[in-house]
Amino acid sequence: MKSGTGASLWLQDIRKSEYIFGVLKTTAVFGAIIYVFYGSFAAVPFLIPVWFLYMRDWLADTAKKKEQQFREQFRDSIQEMAAALKAGYSVENAIREVSRALVPMYEKDARIRREYDRMSHQLDMKMPAVNVLEAFAGRTGQEDVEDFVNVFAAAKKNGGDSILIIRNAVRIIGEKIDTEKEIQTMTASKKLEFEIMCAVPFLMILYMKLTFGDFLDVLYGNAAGAVIMTVCLGIYIAAYCLGRKIIRIEV
């Protein structure tokens, strides 16, 4: 999935409770690294960048999920718009009709509802529909939205059967989003495998610490052990970053 913007535009959709969960999760992972690799809080100041690295990745993943959720919401909204246009609504009234149709479909704070409520308000302020939709595309920076708005603007400018053109665009965008969702479903198992593989080194060392603690004592509390564990941590982080690149599939 290629996006027309970075993840920063979607960070605003992350709820406060989700941010708290992300911080707690990152801190828990950070604590596990400290305990497993060093067994001492003395290493905390030197590993603060690791905390920020993991938190950055969590934010990127969460923002990407928010964008994907929005794309599915957008697909539903333009399908509703196509139905309204087919029923004889003008574009302006079709947008207002979609805004009403989204009420039972999504929560009040859903991004798509906020966007359509805003567009409806702009239309009430006598803004042209093309300008309203272009502003919508600018706020999201999302490729599917930009494609739809470009098709709509071209259809309005060049005339012809604009409703048929818009309906075809809705069908194509909807099929694209559905296809990408199917691909993500098929790769979900690989992502789960990756997460399990990331946890295995921690579990192995934790098991040995709990059952054969004396055997691992040589790796803790001395400079040589700290160097060895730091090298192992560096290799682990490099493998983690490589694995994340591999499981990210762009369509």
C-alpha positions as CSV (number, residue, x, y, z in Angstrom):
1,M,0.0,0.0,0.0
2,K,1.5,3.2,-1.1
3,S,0.5,6.4,0.6
4,G,0.7,9.9,-0.6
5,T,1.8,11.1,2.8
6,G,3.9,10.1,5.8
7,A,2.6,8.6,8.9
8,S,2.5,12.0,10.7
9,L,-0.9,12.9,9.3
10,W,-2.4,9.8,11.0
11,L,-0.8,10.3,14.4
12,Q,-3.7,12.6,15.2
13,D,-6.1,9.7,15.0
14,I,-4.3,7.7,17.7
15,R,-6.3,8.0,20.9
16,K,-4.9,8.9,24.3
17,S,-5.6,5.5,25.6
18,E,-3.7,4.0,22.7
19,Y,-0.7,6.3,23.4
20,I,-0.7,5.1,27.0
21,F,-0.8,1.5,25.9
22,G,2.1,2.1,23.5
23,V,4.2,3.7,26.2
24,L,3.5,0.9,28.6
25,K,4.3,-1.8,25.9
26,T,7.5,0.0,24.9
27,T,8.6,0.3,28.5
28,A,7.8,-3.4,29.2
29,V,9.9,-4.4,26.2
30,F,12.7,-2.1,27.3
31,G,12.6,-3.5,30.8
32,A,12.8,-7.0,29.3
33,I,15.9,-6.0,27.3
34,I,17.6,-4.6,30.4
35,Y,16.8,-7.7,32.5
36,V,17.7,-10.3,29.9
37,F,20.8,-8.7,28.4
38,Y,22.3,-6.8,31.4
39,G,20.4,-7.7,34.6
40,S,21.2,-4.2,36.0
41,F,19.5,-0.8,35.8
42,A,23.0,0.7,35.3
43,A,22.5,0.0,31.5
44,V,19.3,2.1,31.3
45,P,20.9,5.5,30.4
46,F,22.9,3.9,27.6
47,L,19.9,2.2,26.1
48,I,17.4,5.0,26.1
49,P,17.8,5.2,22.2
50,V,16.4,1.6,22.1
51,W,13.3,2.8,23.9
52,F,12.8,5.6,21.4
53,L,13.5,3.2,18.4
54,Y,10.8,0.8,19.5
55,M,8.3,3.6,20.3
56,R,8.9,5.1,16.9
57,D,8.2,1.8,15.3
58,W,5.1,1.4,17.3
59,L,3.8,4.8,16.3
60,A,4.6,4.0,12.6
61,D,2.7,0.7,12.8
62,T,-0.3,2.3,14.6
63,A,-0.4,5.2,12.2
64,K,-0.4,2.8,9.3
65,K,-3.3,0.8,10.9
66,K,-5.2,4.1,11.2
67,E,-4.6,4.9,7.6
68,Q,-5.8,1.4,6.5
69,Q,-8.9,1.8,8.7
70,F,-9.6,5.2,7.0
71,R,-9.2,3.7,3.6
72,E,-11.8,1.1,4.3
73,Q,-14.1,3.8,5.7
74,F,-13.5,5.9,2.6
75,R,-14.4,2.9,0.4
76,D,-17.7,2.6,2.2
77,S,-18.3,6.4,2.0
78,I,-17.8,6.6,-1.8
79,Q,-19.9,3.6,-2.4
80,E,-22.7,5.4,-0.5
81,M,-22.0,8.5,-2.6
82,A,-22.2,6.5,-5.8
83,A,-25.6,5.1,-4.7
84,A,-26.8,8.7,-3.9
85,L,-25.7,10.0,-7.2
86,K,-27.5,7.1,-9.0
87,A,-30.6,8.0,-7.1
88,G,-30.5,11.5,-8.6
89,Y,-28.9,13.5,-5.8
90,S,-26.6,16.4,-6.8
91,V,-23.0,16.1,-5.7
92,E,-23.5,18.5,-2.8
93,N,-26.6,16.7,-1.5
94,A,-24.8,13.3,-2.1
95,I,-22.0,14.4,0.3
96,R,-24.6,15.5,2.9
97,E,-26.5,12.2,2.4
98,V,-23.2,10.2,3.0
99,S,-22.6,12.2,6.1
100,R,-26.0,11.0,7.4
101,A,-25.5,7.5,6.2
102,L,-22.2,7.2,8.1
103,V,-23.8,7.9,11.5
104,P,-25.0,4.3,12.2
105,M,-21.9,2.8,10.5
106,Y,-19.1,4.4,12.6
107,E,-18.4,6.0,15.9
108,K,-18.7,9.8,16.3
109,D,-15.0,10.3,16.5
110,A,-14.2,8.2,13.4
111,R,-12.0,10.1,11.0
112,I,-14.4,9.6,8.1
113,R,-17.4,11.0,10.0
114,R,-15.4,14.1,11.0
115,E,-14.3,14.6,7.4
116,Y,-17.8,14.4,6.0
117,D,-19.3,16.5,8.7
118,R,-16.7,19.1,7.9
119,M,-17.4,18.9,4.1
120,S,-21.1,19.3,4.8
121,H,-20.5,22.4,6.8
122,Q,-18.3,23.8,4.1
123,L,-21.0,23.2,1.5
124,D,-23.5,25.0,3.8
125,M,-21.0,27.9,3.7
126,K,-21.5,27.8,-0.1
127,M,-18.0,26.5,-1.0
128,P,-17.9,24.7,-4.4
129,A,-18.0,20.9,-4.2
130,V,-14.8,20.6,-6.1
131,N,-13.0,22.9,-3.7
132,V,-14.5,21.0,-0.7
133,L,-13.3,17.6,-2.0
134,E,-9.8,19.0,-2.9
135,A,-9.5,20.3,0.7
136,F,-10.6,16.9,1.9
137,A,-7.8,15.2,-0.2
138,G,-5.3,17.8,1.1
139,R,-6.1,17.1,4.7
140,T,-5.7,13.3,4.3
141,G,-2.9,13.2,1.7
142,Q,-4.2,9.7,1.0
143,E,-3.6,8.3,-2.5
144,D,-7.1,6.8,-2.9
145,V,-8.8,10.1,-1.9
146,E,-6.6,12.1,-4.3
147,D,-7.4,9.7,-7.1
148,F,-11.1,10.0,-6.5
149,V,-11.0,13.7,-6.3
150,N,-9.0,14.0,-9.5
151,V,-11.5,11.8,-11.3
152,F,-14.4,13.9,-9.9
153,A,-12.8,17.2,-10.9
154,A,-12.0,16.0,-14.4
155,A,-15.6,14.7,-14.8
156,K,-17.0,18.0,-13.7
157,K,-14.7,20.0,-16.0
158,N,-15.0,17.9,-19.1
159,G,-18.7,17.1,-18.9
160,G,-20.1,13.8,-20.2
161,D,-21.7,11.2,-18.0
162,S,-20.0,12.3,-14.8
163,I,-22.1,10.0,-12.7
164,L,-21.0,6.9,-14.7
165,I,-17.3,8.1,-14.5
166,I,-17.6,8.5,-10.7
167,R,-19.2,5.1,-10.3
168,N,-16.5,3.5,-12.3
169,A,-13.8,5.2,-10.1
170,V,-15.6,4.1,-7.0
171,R,-15.6,0.5,-8.3
172,I,-11.9,0.5,-9.2
173,I,-10.8,2.1,-5.9
174,G,-13.0,-0.3,-3.9
175,E,-11.5,-3.3,-5.7
176,K,-8.0,-2.0,-5.1
177,I,-8.6,-1.6,-1.3
178,D,-10.3,-5.0,-1.1
179,T,-7.4,-6.7,-2.9
180,E,-4.8,-5.1,-0.6
181,K,-6.9,-6.2,2.4
182,E,-6.8,-9.8,1.1
183,I,-3.0,-9.5,0.7
184,Q,-2.6,-8.3,4.3
185,T,-4.8,-11.1,5.5
186,M,-2.6,-13.7,3.7
187,T,0.6,-12.1,5.1
188,A,-0.8,-11.9,8.7
189,S,0.6,-15.3,9.6
190,K,4.1,-14.3,8.5
191,K,3.9,-11.2,10.7
192,L,2.8,-13.4,13.6
193,E,5.8,-15.7,12.9
194,F,8.1,-12.7,13.0
195,E,6.7,-11.6,16.3
196,I,7.2,-15.0,17.8
197,M,10.8,-15.2,16.4
198,C,11.5,-11.9,18.1
199,A,10.3,-13.2,21.4
200,V,12.2,-16.5,21.2
201,P,15.7,-15.1,22.2
202,F,14.2,-13.5,25.3
203,L,12.3,-16.6,26.3
204,M,15.4,-18.8,25.9
205,I,17.7,-16.5,27.9
206,L,15.0,-16.0,30.5
207,Y,14.5,-19.8,30.8
208,M,18.2,-20.3,31.3
209,K,18.4,-17.5,33.9
210,L,15.6,-19.1,35.9
211,T,16.8,-22.7,35.6
212,F,20.6,-22.4,35.1
213,G,21.3,-19.0,36.7
214,D,24.9,-19.9,37.8
215,F,25.8,-20.9,34.2
216,L,25.0,-17.3,33.0
217,D,26.4,-15.4,35.9
218,V,29.6,-15.0,34.0
219,L,27.8,-12.7,31.5
220,Y,26.5,-10.3,34.1
221,G,28.2,-7.8,36.4
222,N,31.5,-7.6,34.6
223,A,32.9,-5.6,31.6
224,A,33.6,-8.7,29.4
225,G,30.0,-10.0,29.8
226,A,28.5,-6.6,29.1
227,V,30.5,-6.3,25.9
228,I,29.4,-9.8,24.8
229,M,25.7,-9.0,25.6
230,T,25.9,-5.6,23.9
231,V,27.2,-7.3,20.7
232,C,24.3,-9.8,20.9
233,L,21.8,-7.0,21.4
234,G,23.2,-5.2,18.4
235,I,22.8,-8.3,16.3
236,Y,19.3,-8.8,17.6
237,I,18.3,-5.2,16.8
238,A,19.8,-5.4,13.3
239,A,17.8,-8.6,12.7
240,Y,14.7,-7.0,14.0
241,C,15.0,-4.0,11.7
242,L,15.7,-6.3,8.7
243,G,12.7,-8.5,9.5
244,R,10.4,-5.4,9.7
245,K,11.5,-4.4,6.2
246,I,10.9,-7.9,4.8
247,I,7.4,-8.2,6.2
248,R,6.4,-4.7,4.9
249,I,4.7,-5.3,1.5
250,E,3.9,-2.3,-0.6
251,V,1.2,-2.7,-3.3
